Amino acid sequence: MTNKLESFLMQKLDNLPQFTFSPAMNDVMTMLDDPSIPMEVIAAKIQGDPVLSKAVLNTSSQTAQRTMQSVHQAIRLTGLQTVKAFITSTLEADTQTTVDGGTFEIMQGRLWHHSQHVAICCQLLAAEWDYPNLSQAYTAGLFHDIGEAILNAFAYDEICDAIKLTQAKAIATYTAEDRALGFNHAYFGAKVAERWGLPPAIIEPIALHHQPKEAVINKKLVKIVHLADVAAHCQHTKLPLGISLFPVDKSVLAELPFPKEHLMELAQKAADLLAKIESSAPATAAT
């Protein structure tokens, strides 16, 4: 049953800029899963979407291999712009909470950094785990914590209660959120994703990145996001993989075709790549 806080947050979501994840982008992501579909068919689909068309034109090249890379680049670019704009919109919203502006900006900046870190880690992990759609893995990682942007903005007091519970009980944040709010950021993030029209294959890892065993639509993608999220948190905090604050599903970890130490190496590599990206990009409100 929907509780009062959830209803309140959905109302606040309606007052923020509305983003649309185009049907063409959904279709292209599905097509990229099937190597038998010719690039010409994918290109025709892209031509019908102004945003994707512009992004592909900006990164286009001559060879078929580099054209495929430009399609992936277009999807990543669109996802980055959407998530960044959404987080920025919460910075500009009237949050009506006790949090001061500087603290709130830091919170959303950390969320933006983590979202990019996990997205890059998902892509690296997908490549080594024989998951063919690297753009889909990147996009799922980028959107996985989108629910936190709304919770930080409009449920700050409740989030503080969850943080205190996390610290006192040494439990995961999402578990503390369930106790303090009645739901967690993954659940609400899936609500946001549904509102935007993201495909089910992306909504599922948003909803279940802390509960990968419950996946039905695309089990491997959910596992990739789950492991990338945990590894990114552990890399950033310098805490060991498997700590109770960032629970990892050991059965999923055991499925990896390499030792768990290499997962942390991928998280470090993702962090290094992100540091290079951030050092070369101009400062913005959400970074």
Helices and strands as residue ranges (DSSP letters): H 4-15, H 23-31, H 39-47, H 50-58, H 64-92, H 101-128, H 134-143, H 146-154, H 156-169, H 173-181, H 185-196, H 200-208, G 212-214, H 219-237, H 250-255, H 260-280
